[in-house]
């Protein structure tokens, strides 16, 4: 059973979130009243994940994210955002948070958000010395519209990045989440042509339509094409779908105040927050994600 630390100065919100988690039977929940209390609870309970509010006394959510990244880099942090805290949330994502869920939609999105973060962190750390000697890797994948294969590929690539020791664990987690968002966007919105507006209105109807189209022509014949280029200086991922595309100029600014409140905007926000560059082609059916390596001063990233 995984342990979740819920950090929120509102007792009502703490108990609401804790109730959602405990009802699944898969989570043990511990609580903290603010960021400073949260750091003390981490020392005592060493949770698997931290779920934190942003606006709190003593130590706010942004400061808590930075402290956890510095002292407990293997513990992912997911934000709980309220209306009015959008700019702070975007900054927290840039500084190390692994994801977010809006308080307005916590009942709909909380469990799925945590599951995706846990999937991204389930990495086999028993890397071989041979893998650690990889200095460059170029691979091309062609995937059907299968979320299980998407998750498997993301995990495999995170393992490769871990073996190469090109990025710290927190960066590998965030790269994996950004890549998964790009792949799922290409599958759902590109190949299966399921609109983000439907997800905003009715998440169950959105998933049902995706399952139906996965078995219908022409959608079922479409593939995701993924080029992966890893080396000592950067990780580059090019994801192309076979759908009709869209006009990238119509994408809203991810820093707009209402962006976090829209379920359809989370993929683009996470990609742009976690990667150094995110570029769409002119027809909108291909996106390039780039993350650059910042090796420690005077130390090779491939040294034993």
ChimeraX attribute file (.defattr): number of C-alpha atoms within 10 A of each C-alpha:
attribute: neighborCount
match mode: 1-to-1
recipient: residues
	/A:1	8
	/A:2	12
	/A:3	17
	/A:4	23
	/A:5	24
	/A:6	27
	/A:7	31
	/A:8	28
	/A:9	21
	/A:10	14
	/A:11	12
	/A:12	10
	/A:13	15
	/A:14	22
	/A:15	15
	/A:16	13
	/A:17	20
	/A:18	19
	/A:19	12
	/A:20	16
	/A:21	20
	/A:22	13
	/A:23	9
	/A:24	10
	/A:25	10
	/A:26	11
	/A:27	16
	/A:28	16
	/A:29	18
	/A:30	18
	/A:31	21
	/A:32	21
	/A:33	19
	/A:34	24
	/A:35	27
	/A:36	18
	/A:37	16
	/A:38	25
	/A:39	19
	/A:40	12
	/A:41	18
	/A:42	19
	/A:43	10
	/A:44	9
	/A:45	12
	/A:46	16
	/A:47	19
	/A:48	19
	/A:49	21
	/A:50	27
	/A:51	25
	/A:52	32
	/A:53	31
	/A:54	26
	/A:55	19
	/A:56	18
	/A:57	13
	/A:58	11
	/A:59	18
	/A:60	19
	/A:61	29
	/A:62	24
	/A:63	16
	/A:64	24
	/A:65	27
	/A:66	17
	/A:67	17
	/A:68	20
	/A:69	19
	/A:70	11
	/A:71	10
	/A:72	16
	/A:73	17
	/A:74	16
	/A:75	19
	/A:76	26
	/A:77	29
	/A:78	25
	/A:79	24
	/A:80	26
	/A:81	24
	/A:82	18
	/A:83	12
	/A:84	10
	/A:85	16
	/A:86	21
	/A:87	15
	/A:88	15
	/A:89	24
	/A:90	23
	/A:91	14
	/A:92	25
	/A:93	23
	/A:94	16
	/A:95	16
	/A:96	25
	/A:97	32
	/A:98	30
	/A:99	24
	/A:100	26
	/A:101	27
	/A:102	21
	/A:103	19
	/A:104	13
	/A:105	15
	/A:106	17
	/A:107	14
	/A:108	14
	/A:109	16
	/A:110	20
	/A:111	15
	/A:112	11
	/A:113	16
	/A:114	23
	/A:115	11
	/A:116	14
	/A:117	20
	/A:118	16
	/A:119	16
	/A:120	22
	/A:121	22
	/A:122	12
	/A:123	16
	/A:124	12
	/A:125	9
	/A:126	9
	/A:127	14
	/A:128	9
	/A:129	11
	/A:130	9
	/A:131	15
	/A:132	19
	/A:133	14
	/A:134	17
	/A:135	14
	/A:136	13
	/A:137	12
	/A:138	11
	/A:139	10
	/A:140	13
	/A:141	13
	/A:142	14
	/A:143	18
	/A:144	17
	/A:145	26
	/A:146	14
	/A:147	15
	/A:148	8
	/A:149	12
	/A:150	20
	/A:151	19
	/A:152	13
	/A:153	17
	/A:154	21
	/A:155	23
	/A:156	15
	/A:157	18
	/A:158	26
	/A:159	20
	/A:160	19
	/A:161	24
	/A:162	21
	/A:163	22
	/A:164	24
	/A:165	22
	/A:166	26
	/A:167	24
	/A:168	15
	/A:169	19
	/A:170	19
	/A:171	20
	/A:172	24
	/A:173	27
	/A:174	27
	/A:175	28
	/A:176	26
	/A:177	27
	/A:178	24
	/A:179	28
	/A:180	22
	/A:181	19
	/A:182	24
	/A:183	28
	/A:184	19
	/A:185	22
	/A:186	27
	/A:187	29
	/A:188	24
	/A:189	20
	/A:190	26
	/A:191	29
	/A:192	29
	/A:193	18
	/A:194	18
	/A:195	15
	/A:196	17
	/A:197	13
	/A:198	15
	/A:199	16
	/A:200	14
	/A:201	11
	/A:202	10
	/A:203	15
	/A:204	11
	/A:205	12
	/A:206	18
	/A:207	14
	/A:208	10
	/A:209	16
	/A:210	21
	/A:211	15
	/A:212	12
	/A:213	18
	/A:214	20
	/A:215	13
	/A:216	11
	/A:217	9
	/A:218	12
	/A:219	20
	/A:220	15
	/A:221	14
	/A:222	20
	/A:223	22
	/A:224	23
	/A:225	19
	/A:226	20
	/A:227	15
	/A:228	17
	/A:229	16
	/A:230	21
	/A:231	17
	/A:232	20
	/A:233	16
	/A:234	17
	/A:235	21
	/A:236	19
	/A:237	23
	/A:238	21
	/A:239	23
	/A:240	26
	/A:241	26
	/A:242	18
	/A:243	22
	/A:244	13
	/A:245	19
	/A:246	16
	/A:247	12
	/A:248	14
	/A:249	10
	/A:250	7
	/A:251	10
	/A:252	12
	/A:253	13
	/A:254	20
	/A:255	15
	/A:256	11
	/A:257	14
	/A:258	15
	/A:259	19
	/A:260	24
	/A:261	19
	/A:262	14
	/A:263	18
	/A:264	17
	/A:265	18
	/A:266	18
	/A:267	20
	/A:268	19
	/A:269	21
	/A:270	25
	/A:271	23
	/A:272	20
	/A:273	24
	/A:274	28
	/A:275	20
	/A:276	12
	/A:277	14
	/A:278	19
	/A:279	14
	/A:280	18
	/A:281	14
	/A:282	13
	/A:283	11
	/A:284	19
	/A:285	22
	/A:286	22
	/A:287	19
	/A:288	18
	/A:289	23
	/A:290	21
	/A:291	20
	/A:292	16
	/A:293	16
	/A:294	13
	/A:295	16
	/A:296	8
	/A:297	7
	/A:298	6
	/A:299	8
	/A:300	12
	/A:301	19
	/A:302	15
	/A:303	9
	/A:304	8
